[in-house]
């Protein structure tokens, strides 16, 4: 398989992984999933999605703080 044949857009990778586009984009930017920039577009290696889900992705690890920046 040609390397380029395995590359898919972040939005498609997110859909396949069952996560948000933002989660997949951050994973690619942080290099926790194999990706590369091609012509200014961030693309993810489809063959690495299952490994990423199994070994890296922890859905309950990140929590947003609702009190961030709020003072009463």
C-alpha positions in Angstrom: 0.0 0.0 0.0 1.3 3.4 -0.9 1.8 5.7 2.1 -0.6 8.3 0.7 -3.4 5.7 0.2 -3.5 5.3 4.0 -4.0 9.0 4.8 -7.4 10.4 5.6 -8.7 13.8 6.7 -8.9 14.4 10.5 -12.7 14.6 10.3 -12.9 11.1 8.7 -10.4 9.7 11.2 -12.5 11.1 14.1 -15.6 9.6 12.6 -14.0 6.2 12.3 -12.6 6.4 15.9 -15.9 7.6 17.3 -14.4 10.8 18.8 -14.8 14.5 18.1 -12.9 16.2 15.3 -11.1 18.3 18.0 -10.0 15.2 19.9 -8.5 13.7 16.8 -6.9 17.0 15.7 -5.2 17.3 19.1 -4.0 13.6 18.9 -2.4 14.3 15.6 -0.9 17.6 16.7 0.5 15.9 19.8 1.8 13.0 17.7 -0.1 10.4 19.7 -1.5 9.2 16.4 0.5 9.0 13.2 -0.2 11.9 10.9 1.4 14.3 8.4 0.8 17.6 6.7 0.1 17.4 3.0 -0.4 20.6 1.1 -1.4 22.4 4.3 -3.9 19.7 5.4 -3.4 17.6 8.4 -4.0 13.9 7.5 -4.1 10.9 9.7 -2.9 7.4 8.9 -6.1 5.3 8.9 -4.1 2.2 9.8 -3.1 3.8 13.2 -6.6 4.5 14.4 -7.2 1.2 16.2 -3.8 1.3 17.9 -4.4 4.8 19.0 -7.8 3.9 20.5 -6.5 0.8 22.2 -3.2 2.2 23.5 -3.5 5.9 23.8 -7.1 7.2 23.9 -8.5 7.6 27.4 -12.0 9.1 27.1 -12.4 9.9 30.8 -8.9 11.4 31.3 -9.6 15.0 30.1 -12.1 17.0 32.0 -13.0 20.6 31.4 -13.3 22.9 34.4 -16.6 24.7 34.4 -15.2 27.1 37.1 -12.3 28.2 35.0 -11.8 32.0 35.2 -15.0 32.5 37.3 -14.9 34.5 40.5 -17.9 35.1 42.7 
